[in-house]
């Protein structure tokens, strides 16, 4: 849609900074984002937006993005932020290094690690790297991470979509799925994946022995960036034969992934504001290089179905 229909002139949005927080105001309504994530949105916009080389519409589009997620979350403290909980940076690094992952099936411009992802709002997120809704996304090959919102109906639809894609493709295709290990009662999605002919390995991470990044990471305090998972987490490797041959979950690869899940007792935000920050020796989640904030060397080929009238496209 954003390519088929030219964007109309957008109203002016005012920007000012209060310490480490960017404040965007439009008609008396203000939305906020921390300075690190504001810089991240600038970088994503530079990578993905093709109709605004002078950044004349950037602030208006950031305001719309922030307001939309604010409305989706709700007005209460921490309300709805579980929908945007994300994996720690160390886990993403291990997935990329060991399994070639370079794309997130469920993310947003606010919580993504890679610069390519699927999200809930392609019309506003597309300027920042979204490739549309995942259920309308048809990759031919590649290695993907899927950490969906913990909605049983969505997770079940996700698994059905995965199996259809794996049946259709003869090229290397791999999905590493991260879902809660709910057993009482067990979820239909977990039952279906455990019985799938494409399941190559299943890994369990016990409750309270791993963390998630907060869904409000773009605005929360640094000490609130991570929280311990109160439930076990299941990682399931769904791969076709070619994907298994290329990204097999070997003991060595699984050992590094498991180690990446271990919580770090004292850490700082991986998207810290400019200036000195306390760094724990060996803590890769503390202050990453700029390239790591939106890392993504897409080795994948995608065949996108038309979304919202947008012509189908292929990417490498």
Secondary structure by P-SEA (a helix, b strand, c coil): cccccccccccbbbbbbcccbbbbbcccbbbbbcaaaaaaaaaaaaacccccccccaaaaaaaaaaaaaaaaacccccccccccccccaaaaaaaaaccccccccccccccccccccccccccccccccccccccccccccccccccccccaaaaaaaaaaaaaaaaacccbbbbbbbbbbccccccaaaaaaaacccccbbbbbccccccccccccccccccccbbbbcbbbbbbbbbcaaaaaaccccaaaaaaaaaaaccccccccccccccbbbbccccccccccccccccccccccccccccccccccccc
